[in-house]
Amino acid sequence: MAQGAQRVRFKVKRYDPETGRVWWQEYDVEVYKGMTVLDALRKIRADSDPTLVLRFSCRMGVCGSCGMVINGAPRLACQTQVEHLGTDMVVVEPLPNFPVLRDLVVDMEDFFAKHRLIKPYLIRRDVEEQENPTLEYLMSPDEHQLIKRYTYCIQCGLCVAACPVSAIDPEYLGPQALAQAYRFITDVRDEGYAERIEVVDNEHGCWRCHFADSCSVVCPKGVDPGQAIQLLRKTIFKYRLRLFRKKASPVAPPLKAERRPGIPEPPPRTVQPEEAQEA
Amino acid sequence: MPRKKPKLLDNRGGLRHHLNPSYPRARWTAERWAFILHRLTGIFLAVYLLAHIFVTSRVAQGQGAWEAIMSSIESNPLGVVGEWILWGVIVFHGLNGIRLVLAEALGIGVGDPRKLKVPPEPESVYGKQRALLWIFVVLGFIAWIVGGIILFGEAGWL
């Protein structure tokens, strides 16, 4: 793409729920260096067509709202620069495998329901301790590293949009939910692995995956759901052979760390805890 | 008053996305090609199995019937080429199946979740299973060519 001001044609797939009409609309946008697809779509809304509907929030790849298919691949509009696409025509479509509400906005209710299905929270046998915590659940940095990758998930739905199985099976839990199931099953602080395995161990759960690895390729956060699903299967395989043993981390006081010599004490607090509570 | 639920547009990819190796047009994924080929060769083998049962069931009608049907396949050029294609399908499906069993049931070659790069990269794509796929593709191709030489040699074409 040449330097300086340049016009790029945007071809957007639109849908009007009131009339049920689906059509392609084209817009010319003057792009600048560093302009993202989201910036361009907002410019279209501001300058030429305020009826174009899209969903976005943070503009920096954290909220996972602006997932859409850009030039044939599911991407976050805020993380995709028009210049990097390198084409004079940018084709923007709503994410497939999700029902479309209007234009580029998809209905993610079913997606979140599947996420909820795998119980994405710590389950402990001692509920009383969990509700009114007195101490901490210990987790070493090495143990945290096991799940760290999967905790980066922002639930943007790009993996589900890329998945060849989600394309034909509406009941399939999807790469996002299965990766999160694995994230909680391997979490050392969690004791609810048996409940989660019951949810994912069926023909619409982890065994429906065909390891096409498209989910891992499109993930904007490098979460690698493909890896998580294979490791989840390995875990369930071991669990059904009664070889899977997991000892949840103990409830213990925080680890005492010695201050290294030569590091000064922190300055005194400007606001005392009692004062903060009163305020 | 409850909000009226808008009419949703069904946008499921369907078979168009399921068997499309160029979707998503992100990074080229060998695994996606392997998945599609595995699926198609699997359907091919399921259909072949019916034909195989039909042919081998001739044995029940005596030696004459068995030799008649086998010679009709071996004398037909389409039959010989078909057997060669069948051999390629079996080799690919079998070898890729070994890779899938290793990766899916035993979690071999999909990478270690603890080895986290910054920014994070999909380990399963760069893992050893990808290398294994290429090894199997090369080995399978050699086996396919060797099988072709043997089959065509027996047919007297070489």
Interface residues (C-beta under 8 A of the other chain):
Chain A: Y15 P17 E18 G20 V22 V69 N71 G72 A73 P74 R75 P94 L95 P96 N97 F98 P99 V100 L101 R102 V106 D107 D142 Q145 L146 I147 K148 R149 Y150 Y152 A161 A162 P164 V165 S166 A167 I168 P170 C209 H210 F211 A212 D213 S214 S216 V217 V218 C219 K221 G222 V223 D224 G226 Q227 A228 Q230 L231 R233 K234 F237
Chain B: P6 K7 L8 L9 D10 N11 R12 G13 G14 L15 R16 H17 H18 L19 S22 Y23 P24 R25 A26 R27 T29 E31 R32 A34 F35 I36 H38 R39 L100 A103 E104 A105 L106 G107 V110 G111 P113 R114 L116 K117 P119 P120 E121 P122 E123 S124 V125 G127
